[in-house]
Amino acid sequence: MRTTLVTATAVALCAVLTGPSLGAHSGGHVATRAAMRAAVADGVPGVTATARDTHGTWQATAGVGDLRTDRPRSTADRYRVGSITKTFVATVLLQLEAEGRLALDDTVDEWLPGAVRGNGHDGRAVSVRRLLNHTSGISDYTYDEDFVRTYLLKDGFLEHRYDTVTPSELVAVAMTHRPDFEPGTGWKYSNTNYVLAGMVIEAVTGRPYGDEIRDRVIEPLHLRATSVPGTRAALPRPSSRAYSKLARTPTGPTYDVTTLNPSLASAAGEMISDSADLNRFYRALLGGRLLPPRQLEAMKTTVETREFAGAGYGLGLIARELSCGVRVWGHGGGIHGSSSEAVTTADGRHSLAFNFNGDWSGDSEAVVEAEFCGDPR
């Protein structure tokens, strides 16, 4: 499920095999290896994945990390995780609620007066909870045609890839459109919800949302590969190159989009991590290490999405039933040149995180299905 900044918008726009590189646990995962190779055969430049289960940690790569040099991907690659950022943001807001510093039923207008106004939008009718579970009805700025031309299609991206965009400017783009529905009467994924959620964190704490994520999540869990880059354009090393078609169809030339100013994603999708860190984060979250029981239960209380079969959306957390009956929790994410997934079982005993370094092809759902349903354990 690609719930992403760029690949959600890619619905409007249309997101040489190498042997696997093995980590601590090299047995099994035959179906996962095959799904990774199939993604590369489908056009993804390369894949890196890390899984952890009762047998230990397993890591593998397929394809290349650099189309120019044929350098393979690394299991230690840092990559842009896109909308996986949303789970981190929701976690911080739920921690603040546990501390009594805000309530999920506070309105957006209480914390951001006047930010959500215009064309039928009204922040006095939208709660923080409705931001987090996408029942606010607030328009998604990434579907604005001017935004698409400026930041997603080739000519605009190549001219504006290093521009800084403020959260308020992103919200203002959304306010030029009508709401998708009245708050609480439907569900639709909107990146604007999480830009606003990041702004609420700053209003509550007086600090940038990224600083709160760092102090509350990244440092306590020792997530050494994870960061909130702000306006920093480069990927930290080790990393692979990231590629996109920058077009409305998945054909035509391939462009290197590795460096970009991620402020265009803000709290909806700017973070960087690696597969091992993502597994550690979701295992800690589902294991109750980051939230008290009441807040974790609220996060896992899902609403029907309709847009994604077999899935429910909680507070920055997606639950889905796989074909074999296994239920996994996590999030997907994409941004220019990067498509990622991170999921874990509710007991935290089996987790998977992986990344495609191309945004126009590859079946991420097939990789998840292969890992949790493909091989007997």
TILO-218833 format. One record per residue (C-alpha): residue number from 1; residue in three letters; chain; x, y, z. Coordinates in steps of 0.001 Angstrom, whole numbers, plus 500000, padded with zeros to 6 digits. Layout:
% residues N
+------+------+-------+--------+--------+--------+
: resi : resn : chain :      X :      Y :      Z :
+------+------+-------+--------+--------+--------+
:  NUM :  ALA :     A :      X :      Y :      Z :
...
+------+------+-------+--------+--------+--------+
% end
This chain:
% residues 377
+------+------+-------+--------+--------+--------+
: resi : resn : chain :      X :      Y :      Z :
+------+------+-------+--------+--------+--------+
:    1 :  MET :     A : 500000 : 500000 : 500000 :
:    2 :  ARG :     A : 501695 : 503151 : 498831 :
:    3 :  THR :     A : 500391 : 505880 : 501105 :
:    4 :  THR :     A : 502834 : 508527 : 500103 :
:    5 :  LEU :     A : 503559 : 512099 : 499194 :
:    6 :  VAL :     A : 504648 : 511364 : 495637 :
:    7 :  THR :     A : 503087 : 507986 : 494937 :
:    8 :  ALA :     A : 499693 : 509017 : 496273 :
:    9 :  THR :     A : 500000 : 511861 : 493798 :
:   10 :  ALA :     A : 501354 : 509397 : 491261 :
:   11 :  VAL :     A : 497798 : 508151 : 490905 :
:   12 :  ALA :     A : 497248 : 511515 : 489314 :
:   13 :  LEU :     A : 500588 : 511347 : 487502 :
:   14 :  CYS :     A : 499974 : 507760 : 486302 :
:   15 :  ALA :     A : 505928 : 506088 : 491527 :
:   16 :  VAL :     A : 520783 : 493823 : 486029 :
:   17 :  LEU :     A : 519770 : 491471 : 488950 :
:   18 :  THR :     A : 522359 : 490808 : 491615 :
:   19 :  GLY :     A : 522497 : 488011 : 494125 :
:   20 :  PRO :     A : 521186 : 488749 : 497619 :
:   21 :  SER :     A : 523459 : 490201 : 500261 :
:   22 :  LEU :     A : 522907 : 488173 : 503407 :
:   23 :  GLY :     A : 522887 : 489382 : 506972 :
:   24 :  ALA :     A : 522933 : 487566 : 510298 :
:   25 :  HIS :     A : 520252 : 485044 : 509332 :
:   26 :  SER :     A : 520513 : 483606 : 505814 :
:   27 :  GLY :     A : 517991 : 480750 : 505846 :
:   28 :  GLY :     A : 514490 : 480866 : 504418 :
:   29 :  HIS :     A : 512788 : 483937 : 502996 :
:   30 :  VAL :     A : 512809 : 482275 : 499576 :
:   31 :  ALA :     A : 509518 : 483902 : 498583 :
:   32 :  THR :     A : 510726 : 487311 : 499741 :
:   33 :  ARG :     A : 513879 : 487010 : 497661 :
:   34 :  ALA :     A : 511757 : 486078 : 494637 :
:   35 :  ALA :     A : 509430 : 489070 : 495168 :
:   36 :  MET :     A : 512409 : 491404 : 495414 :
:   37 :  ARG :     A : 513866 : 490030 : 492178 :
:   38 :  ALA :     A : 510452 : 490400 : 490524 :
:   39 :  ALA :     A : 510342 : 494070 : 491529 :
:   40 :  VAL :     A : 513690 : 494642 : 489840 :
:   41 :  ALA :     A : 512518 : 492753 : 486763 :
:   42 :  ASP :     A : 509492 : 495085 : 486753 :
:   43 :  GLY :     A : 511762 : 498118 : 486491 :
:   44 :  VAL :     A : 512772 : 499046 : 490046 :
:   45 :  PRO :     A : 516513 : 499840 : 489997 :
:   46 :  GLY :     A : 517171 : 498143 : 493335 :
:   47 :  VAL :     A : 515680 : 496864 : 496577 :
:   48 :  THR :     A : 517059 : 496634 : 500107 :
:   49 :  ALA :     A : 515217 : 494751 : 502838 :
:   50 :  THR :     A : 515635 : 493695 : 506456 :
:   51 :  ALA :     A : 513377 : 491266 : 508287 :
:   52 :  ARG :     A : 513448 : 490125 : 511869 :
:   53 :  ASP :     A : 511635 : 487128 : 513298 :
:   54 :  THR :     A : 512122 : 484430 : 515926 :
:   55 :  HIS :     A : 514992 : 482994 : 513867 :
:   56 :  GLY :     A : 516979 : 486234 : 513918 :
:   57 :  THR :     A : 517696 : 489063 : 511485 :
:   58 :  TRP :     A : 517765 : 488571 : 507734 :
:   59 :  GLN :     A : 518925 : 491125 : 505165 :
:   60 :  ALA :     A : 519072 : 491065 : 501392 :
:   61 :  THR :     A : 519378 : 493280 : 498343 :
:   62 :  ALA :     A : 518506 : 492928 : 494673 :
:   63 :  GLY :     A : 519318 : 495190 : 491751 :
:   64 :  VAL :     A : 521545 : 498244 : 491828 :
:   65 :  GLY :     A : 521938 : 501377 : 493871 :
:   66 :  ASP :     A : 523536 : 503358 : 491046 :
:   67 :  LEU :     A : 522430 : 502961 : 487430 :
:   68 :  ARG :     A : 525583 : 504642 : 486155 :
:   69 :  THR :     A : 528119 : 502437 : 487935 :
:   70 :  ASP :     A : 526003 : 499289 : 488603 :
:   71 :  ARG :     A : 526993 : 499533 : 492272 :
:   72 :  PRO :     A : 524672 : 497200 : 494191 :
:   73 :  ARG :     A : 522360 : 498365 : 496920 :
:   74 :  SER :     A : 523493 : 497986 : 500522 :
:   75 :  THR :     A : 521519 : 496515 : 503413 :
:   76 :  ALA :     A : 522729 : 499567 : 505384 :
:   77 :  ASP :     A : 521314 : 502101 : 502901 :
:   78 :  ARG :     A : 519696 : 505220 : 504308 :
:   79 :  TYR :     A : 516670 : 506300 : 502268 :
:   80 :  ARG :     A : 513788 : 508751 : 502287 :
:   81 :  VAL :     A : 510852 : 507041 : 503991 :
:   82 :  GLY :     A : 508074 : 509380 : 502853 :
:   83 :  SER :     A : 504807 : 508882 : 504702 :
:   84 :  ILE :     A : 506284 : 506479 : 507244 :
:   85 :  THR :     A : 507071 : 509845 : 508850 :
:   86 :  LYS :     A : 503385 : 509986 : 509786 :
:   87 :  THR :     A : 503708 : 507233 : 512392 :
:   88 :  PHE :     A : 506504 : 509151 : 514124 :
:   89 :  VAL :     A : 504422 : 512345 : 514118 :
:   90 :  ALA :     A : 501353 : 510573 : 515505 :
:   91 :  THR :     A : 503479 : 508942 : 518203 :
:   92 :  VAL :     A : 504701 : 512328 : 519444 :
:   93 :  LEU :     A : 501187 : 513779 : 519509 :
:   94 :  LEU :     A : 499936 : 510778 : 521480 :
:   95 :  GLN :     A : 502812 : 511174 : 523939 :
:   96 :  LEU :     A : 501805 : 514809 : 524393 :
:   97 :  GLU :     A : 498234 : 513694 : 525012 :
:   98 :  ALA :     A : 499427 : 511191 : 527629 :
:   99 :  GLU :     A : 501227 : 514073 : 529340 :
:  100 :  GLY :     A : 498025 : 516130 : 529419 :
:  101 :  ARG :     A : 499403 : 518813 : 527118 :
:  102 :  LEU :     A : 496643 : 518444 : 524531 :
:  103 :  ALA :     A : 493591 : 516295 : 523830 :
:  104 :  LEU :     A : 492867 : 514391 : 520646 :
:  105 :  ASP :     A : 489487 : 516085 : 520537 :
:  106 :  ASP :     A : 490996 : 519577 : 520651 :
:  107 :  THR :     A : 490172 : 521438 : 517481 :
:  108 :  VAL :     A : 492863 : 522435 : 515055 :
:  109 :  ASP :     A : 491786 : 526041 : 515485 :
:  110 :  GLU :     A : 492570 : 525912 : 519214 :
:  111 :  TRP :     A : 496229 : 525362 : 518397 :
:  112 :  LEU :     A : 496483 : 526955 : 514934 :
:  113 :  PRO :     A : 493958 : 529812 : 514880 :
:  114 :  GLY :     A : 492833 : 530659 : 511369 :
:  115 :  ALA :     A : 495190 : 528184 : 509637 :
:  116 :  VAL :     A : 492354 : 526047 : 508286 :
:  117 :  ARG :     A : 489972 : 528475 : 506604 :
:  118 :  GLY :     A : 488606 : 529091 : 503148 :
:  119 :  ASN :     A : 486580 : 527311 : 500481 :
:  120 :  GLY :     A : 484529 : 525498 : 503100 :
:  121 :  HIS :     A : 487424 : 524494 : 505366 :
:  122 :  ASP :     A : 486978 : 525334 : 509035 :
:  123 :  GLY :     A : 489560 : 524398 : 511651 :
:  124 :  ARG :     A : 486957 : 524912 : 514373 :
:  125 :  ALA :     A : 485216 : 521741 : 513139 :
:  126 :  VAL :     A : 488316 : 519554 : 512755 :
:  127 :  SER :     A : 489863 : 517732 : 515712 :
:  128 :  VAL :     A : 493461 : 516588 : 516076 :
:  129 :  ARG :     A : 492154 : 513010 : 515984 :
:  130 :  ARG :     A : 490593 : 513624 : 512577 :
:  131 :  LEU :     A : 493918 : 514886 : 511272 :
:  132 :  LEU :     A : 495648 : 511725 : 512406 :
:  133 :  ASN :     A : 493126 : 509250 : 510991 :
:  134 :  HIS :     A : 492380 : 511189 : 507780 :
:  135 :  THR :     A : 488711 : 511827 : 508515 :
:  136 :  SER :     A : 489092 : 515626 : 508442 :
:  137 :  GLY :     A : 488064 : 516097 : 504817 :
:  138 :  ILE :     A : 490887 : 518622 : 504366 :
:  139 :  SER :     A : 492100 : 518766 : 500780 :
:  140 :  ASP :     A : 495475 : 517171 : 499953 :
:  141 :  TYR :     A : 497902 : 519821 : 498704 :
:  142 :  THR :     A : 499833 : 517243 : 496678 :
:  143 :  TYR :     A : 496913 : 516992 : 494250 :
:  144 :  ASP :     A : 496978 : 520689 : 493439 :
:  145 :  GLU :     A : 497866 : 520989 : 489764 :
:  146 :  ASP :     A : 500270 : 523899 : 490277 :
:  147 :  PHE :     A : 502053 : 521917 : 493005 :
:  148 :  VAL :     A : 502276 : 518897 : 490686 :
:  149 :  ARG :     A : 503777 : 520940 : 487864 :
:  150 :  THR :     A : 506200 : 522771 : 490155 :
:  151 :  TYR :     A : 507482 : 519909 : 492301 :
:  152 :  LEU :     A : 506625 : 516579 : 490666 :
:  153 :  LEU :     A : 506929 : 516919 : 486897 :
:  154 :  LYS :     A : 510291 : 517183 : 485179 :
:  155 :  ASP :     A : 510629 : 520855 : 484240 :
:  156 :  GLY :     A : 509292 : 522173 : 487528 :
:  157 :  PHE :     A : 511196 : 519703 : 489679 :
:  158 :  LEU :     A : 514530 : 520374 : 487996 :
:  159 :  GLU :     A : 514042 : 524104 : 488503 :
:  160 :  HIS :     A : 512618 : 523988 : 492041 :
:  161 :  ARG :     A : 514122 : 520858 : 493633 :
:  162 :  TYR :     A : 516109 : 522931 : 496167 :
:  163 :  ASP :     A : 513392 : 525443 : 497032 :
:  164 :  THR :     A : 512258 : 525724 : 500650 :
:  165 :  VAL :     A : 508500 : 525539 : 501196 :
:  166 :  THR :     A : 507070 : 526343 : 504634 :
:  167 :  PRO :     A : 504319 : 524263 : 506271 :
:  168 :  SER :     A : 502026 : 527287 : 506212 :
:  169 :  GLU :     A : 502553 : 527615 : 502465 :
:  170 :  LEU :     A : 501646 : 523946 : 501941 :
:  171 :  VAL :     A : 498474 : 524351 : 503994 :
:  172 :  ALA :     A : 497605 : 527492 : 502040 :
:  173 :  VAL :     A : 497734 : 525461 : 498812 :
:  174 :  ALA :     A : 495173 : 523042 : 500267 :
:  175 :  MET :     A : 492924 : 525903 : 501333 :
:  176 :  THR :     A : 492485 : 526967 : 497698 :
:  177 :  HIS :     A : 490397 : 523806 : 497182 :
:  178 :  ARG :     A : 487097 : 522625 : 498592 :
:  179 :  PRO :     A : 487132 : 520004 : 501365 :
:  180 :  ASP :     A : 486631 : 516431 : 500216 :
:  181 :  PHE :     A : 483773 : 515992 : 502731 :
:  182 :  GLU :     A : 482472 : 517351 : 506015 :
:  183 :  PRO :     A : 484710 : 516400 : 508971 :
:  184 :  GLY :     A : 483908 : 512930 : 510252 :
:  185 :  THR :     A : 481664 : 511904 : 507367 :
:  186 :  GLY :     A : 484231 : 510063 : 505253 :
:  187 :  TRP :     A : 487849 : 508990 : 504877 :
:  188 :  LYS :     A : 490463 : 510210 : 502430 :
:  189 :  TYR :     A : 494208 : 510215 : 502717 :
:  190 :  SER :     A : 495524 : 513783 : 502830 :
:  191 :  ASN :     A : 499112 : 514829 : 503371 :
:  192 :  THR :     A : 497852 : 518223 : 504530 :
:  193 :  ASN :     A : 496558 : 516544 : 507695 :
:  194 :  TYR :     A : 500081 : 515698 : 508804 :
:  195 :  VAL :     A : 501614 : 519007 : 507818 :
:  196 :  LEU :     A : 499061 : 520465 : 510224 :
:  197 :  ALA :     A : 499867 : 517783 : 512823 :
:  198 :  GLY :     A : 503516 : 518852 : 512747 :
:  199 :  MET :     A : 502432 : 522462 : 513201 :
:  200 :  VAL :     A : 500301 : 521442 : 516201 :
:  201 :  ILE :     A : 503328 : 519772 : 517812 :
:  202 :  GLU :     A : 505265 : 523011 : 517452 :
:  203 :  ALA :     A : 502361 : 525046 : 518844 :
:  204 :  VAL :     A : 502084 : 522760 : 521896 :
:  205 :  THR :     A : 505799 : 522452 : 522651 :
:  206 :  GLY :     A : 507296 : 525621 : 521236 :
:  207 :  ARG :     A : 509827 : 523482 : 519353 :
:  208 :  PRO :     A : 510001 : 522135 : 515777 :
:  209 :  TYR :     A : 508284 : 518782 : 515385 :
:  210 :  GLY :     A : 511561 : 517230 : 514229 :
:  211 :  ASP :     A : 513257 : 518131 : 517507 :
:  212 :  GLU :     A : 510453 : 516422 : 519415 :
:  213 :  ILE :     A : 510772 : 513276 : 517288 :
:  214 :  ARG :     A : 514506 : 513247 : 517849 :
:  215 :  ASP :     A : 514291 : 513642 : 521631 :
:  216 :  ARG :     A : 511257 : 511406 : 522188 :
:  217 :  VAL :     A : 511786 : 508614 : 519658 :
:  218 :  ILE :     A : 515050 : 508629 : 517723 :
:  219 :  GLU :     A : 517468 : 509030 : 520624 :
:  220 :  PRO :     A : 515688 : 506795 : 523179 :
:  221 :  LEU :     A : 515524 : 503953 : 520629 :
:  222 :  HIS :     A : 519099 : 504594 : 519379 :
:  223 :  LEU :     A : 517937 : 504933 : 515777 :
:  224 :  ARG :     A : 521327 : 505898 : 514394 :
:  225 :  ALA :     A : 520239 : 505975 : 510742 :
:  226 :  THR :     A : 517063 : 508002 : 511316 :
:  227 :  SER :     A : 516747 : 511765 : 510941 :
:  228 :  VAL :     A : 514366 : 514614 : 510207 :
:  229 :  PRO :     A : 516356 : 516513 : 507565 :
:  230 :  GLY :     A : 514401 : 519776 : 507411 :
:  231 :  THR :     A : 515827 : 521535 : 504359 :
:  232 :  ARG :     A : 518966 : 519384 : 504003 :
:  233 :  ALA :     A : 519068 : 518172 : 500391 :
:  234 :  ALA :     A : 521632 : 515357 : 500568 :
:  235 :  LEU :     A : 521127 : 511809 : 501775 :
:  236 :  PRO :     A : 523535 : 510679 : 504505 :
:  237 :  ARG :     A : 525888 : 507818 : 503696 :
:  238 :  PRO :     A : 525666 : 504944 : 503099 :
:  239 :  SER :     A : 522919 : 505435 : 500559 :
:  240 :  SER :     A : 521995 : 504616 : 496996 :
:  241 :  ARG :     A : 520879 : 506941 : 494226 :
:  242 :  ALA :     A : 517132 : 507583 : 493885 :
:  243 :  TYR :     A : 515354 : 507632 : 490530 :
:  244 :  SER :     A : 512103 : 508926 : 489061 :
:  245 :  LYS :     A : 510423 : 509358 : 485673 :
:  246 :  LEU :     A : 509130 : 512822 : 486727 :
:  247 :  ALA :     A : 506253 : 512266 : 484329 :
:  248 :  ARG :     A : 502567 : 511428 : 484257 :
:  249 :  THR :     A : 503336 : 507954 : 482920 :
:  250 :  PRO :     A : 505868 : 505330 : 484052 :
:  251 :  THR :     A : 507719 : 505529 : 480742 :
:  252 :  GLY :     A : 510395 : 507731 : 479234 :
:  253 :  PRO :     A : 513744 : 508882 : 480625 :
:  254 :  THR :     A : 514866 : 508120 : 484160 :
:  255 :  TYR :     A : 516165 : 511002 : 486298 :
:  256 :  ASP :     A : 518427 : 510995 : 489329 :
:  257 :  VAL :     A : 516417 : 512727 : 492066 :
:  258 :  THR :     A : 518608 : 511795 : 495021 :
:  259 :  THR :     A : 519138 : 515360 : 496193 :
:  260 :  LEU :     A : 516117 : 517538 : 496910 :
:  261 :  ASN :     A : 514827 : 519875 : 499572 :
:  262 :  PRO :     A : 512370 : 517701 : 501549 :
:  263 :  SER :     A : 510504 : 520690 : 502998 :
:  264 :  LEU :     A : 507926 : 520050 : 500243 :
:  265 :  ALA :     A : 506908 : 517020 : 502322 :
:  266 :  SER :     A : 507243 : 518532 : 505789 :
:  267 :  ALA :     A : 505718 : 516417 : 508583 :
:  268 :  ALA :     A : 503795 : 514431 : 505973 :
:  269 :  GLY :     A : 506896 : 512684 : 504671 :
:  270 :  GLU :     A : 510366 : 514202 : 505015 :
:  271 :  MET :     A : 512178 : 511674 : 507238 :
:  272 :  ILE :     A : 515181 : 509483 : 506418 :
:  273 :  SER :     A : 515911 : 506062 : 507927 :
:  274 :  ASP :     A : 517102 : 502549 : 507112 :
:  275 :  SER :     A : 515384 : 499181 : 507258 :
:  276 :  ALA :     A : 516871 : 498055 : 510566 :
:  277 :  ASP :     A : 515839 : 501285 : 512303 :
:  278 :  LEU :     A : 512302 : 501077 : 510939 :
:  279 :  ASN :     A : 511930 : 497547 : 512243 :
:  280 :  ARG :     A : 513221 : 498656 : 515638 :
:  281 :  PHE :     A : 510811 : 501596 : 515726 :
:  282 :  TYR :     A : 507676 : 499626 : 514882 :
:  283 :  ARG :     A : 508593 : 496767 : 517200 :
:  284 :  ALA :     A : 509067 : 499248 : 520054 :
:  285 :  LEU :     A : 505838 : 501056 : 519209 :
:  286 :  LEU :     A : 503668 : 497929 : 519005 :
:  287 :  GLY :     A : 505446 : 496540 : 522056 :
:  288 :  GLY :     A : 504321 : 499453 : 524220 :
:  289 :  ARG :     A : 507723 : 501058 : 524721 :
:  290 :  LEU :     A : 506709 : 504453 : 523301 :
:  291 :  LEU :     A : 503088 : 504916 : 524379 :
:  292 :  PRO :     A : 500994 : 504072 : 527436 :
:  293 :  PRO :     A : 498304 : 501406 : 526822 :
:  294 :  ARG :     A : 495453 : 503914 : 526383 :
:  295 :  GLN :     A : 497293 : 505906 : 523723 :
:  296 :  LEU :     A : 498499 : 502789 : 521916 :
:  297 :  GLU :     A : 494939 : 501486 : 521856 :
:  298 :  ALA :     A : 493781 : 504814 : 520400 :
:  299 :  MET :     A : 496483 : 504604 : 517743 :
:  300 :  LYS :     A : 495308 : 501081 : 516814 :
:  301 :  THR :     A : 491634 : 502065 : 516627 :
:  302 :  THR :     A : 491083 : 502042 : 512887 :
:  303 :  VAL :     A : 488523 : 503473 : 510511 :
:  304 :  GLU :     A : 487513 : 501873 : 507241 :
:  305 :  THR :     A : 489545 : 503259 : 504377 :
:  306 :  ARG :     A : 487539 : 501935 : 501405 :
:  307 :  GLU :     A : 490374 : 503025 : 499140 :
:  308 :  PHE :     A : 492596 : 500162 : 500318 :
:  309 :  ALA :     A : 491015 : 496701 : 500455 :
:  310 :  GLY :     A : 491567 : 494809 : 503674 :
:  311 :  ALA :     A : 493136 : 497764 : 505474 :
:  312 :  GLY :     A : 492094 : 500097 : 508263 :
:  313 :  TYR :     A : 493720 : 503401 : 509223 :
:  314 :  GLY :     A : 494354 : 504240 : 512859 :
:  315 :  LEU :     A : 496280 : 507268 : 514103 :
:  316 :  GLY :     A : 499259 : 507258 : 511768 :
:  317 :  LEU :     A : 499203 : 503459 : 511729 :
:  318 :  ILE :     A : 497751 : 501083 : 509134 :
:  319 :  ALA :     A : 496396 : 497609 : 509906 :
:  320 :  ARG :     A : 495967 : 495134 : 507100 :
:  321 :  GLU :     A : 494914 : 491524 : 506753 :
:  322 :  LEU :     A : 497172 : 489542 : 504447 :
:  323 :  SER :     A : 495990 : 486699 : 502220 :
:  324 :  CYS :     A : 497117 : 484076 : 504738 :
:  325 :  GLY :     A : 495218 : 485685 : 507609 :
:  326 :  VAL :     A : 498225 : 487347 : 509231 :
:  327 :  ARG :     A : 497495 : 490855 : 510523 :
:  328 :  VAL :     A : 500310 : 493380 : 510252 :
:  329 :  TRP :     A : 500668 : 496978 : 511411 :
:  330 :  GLY :     A : 502824 : 499711 : 509917 :
:  331 :  HIS :     A : 502883 : 502273 : 507132 :
:  332 :  GLY :     A : 504059 : 502780 : 503596 :
:  333 :  GLY :     A : 505820 : 505806 : 502252 :
:  334 :  GLY :     A : 507117 : 507366 : 499103 :
:  335 :  ILE :     A : 508739 : 510521 : 497871 :
:  336 :  HIS :     A : 510698 : 511298 : 494706 :
:  337 :  GLY :     A : 512770 : 508246 : 493801 :
:  338 :  SER :     A : 511866 : 506247 : 496887 :
:  339 :  SER :     A : 509095 : 503830 : 497854 :
:  340 :  SER :     A : 509216 : 502100 : 501258 :
:  341 :  GLU :     A : 507206 : 499780 : 503493 :
:  342 :  ALA :     A : 507571 : 498902 : 507178 :
:  343 :  VAL :     A : 505251 : 496417 : 508874 :
:  344 :  THR :     A : 505237 : 494213 : 511951 :
:  345 :  THR :     A : 502917 : 491746 : 513611 :
:  346 :  ALA :     A : 501017 : 492992 : 516657 :
:  347 :  ASP :     A : 503229 : 490977 : 519000 :
:  348 :  GLY :     A : 506365 : 492485 : 517436 :
:  349 :  ARG :     A : 507850 : 489059 : 516758 :
:  350 :  HIS :     A : 508032 : 489419 : 512980 :
:  351 :  SER :     A : 508867 : 492661 : 511198 :
:  352 :  LEU :     A : 509905 : 493729 : 507709 :
:  353 :  ALA :     A : 511106 : 496990 : 506200 :
:  354 :  PHE :     A : 512282 : 497569 : 502639 :
:  355 :  ASN :     A : 512865 : 500232 : 500024 :
:  356 :  PHE :     A : 512696 : 500569 : 496252 :
:  357 :  ASN :     A : 515006 : 503298 : 494909 :
:  358 :  GLY :     A : 512572 : 504090 : 492096 :
:  359 :  ASP :     A : 509035 : 505481 : 492357 :
:  360 :  TRP :     A : 507310 : 504300 : 489177 :
:  361 :  SER :     A : 507120 : 500492 : 489368 :
:  362 :  GLY :     A : 507425 : 497455 : 491614 :
:  363 :  ASP :     A : 504847 : 495571 : 493678 :
:  364 :  SER :     A : 505516 : 496374 : 497322 :
:  365 :  GLU :     A : 502451 : 494422 : 498439 :
:  366 :  ALA :     A : 503923 : 491304 : 496846 :
:  367 :  VAL :     A : 507064 : 491652 : 498986 :
:  368 :  VAL :     A : 504993 : 491967 : 502173 :
:  369 :  GLU :     A : 502815 : 488992 : 501213 :
:  370 :  ALA :     A : 505893 : 486929 : 500388 :
:  371 :  GLU :     A : 507580 : 487617 : 503713 :
:  372 :  PHE :     A : 504595 : 486894 : 505947 :
:  373 :  CYS :     A : 502697 : 484335 : 503852 :
:  374 :  GLY :     A : 505141 : 482858 : 501346 :
:  375 :  ASP :     A : 507448 : 480645 : 503387 :
:  376 :  PRO :     A : 506550 : 478343 : 506277 :
:  377 :  ARG :     A : 508109 : 479371 : 509575 :
+------+------+-------+--------+--------+--------+
% end
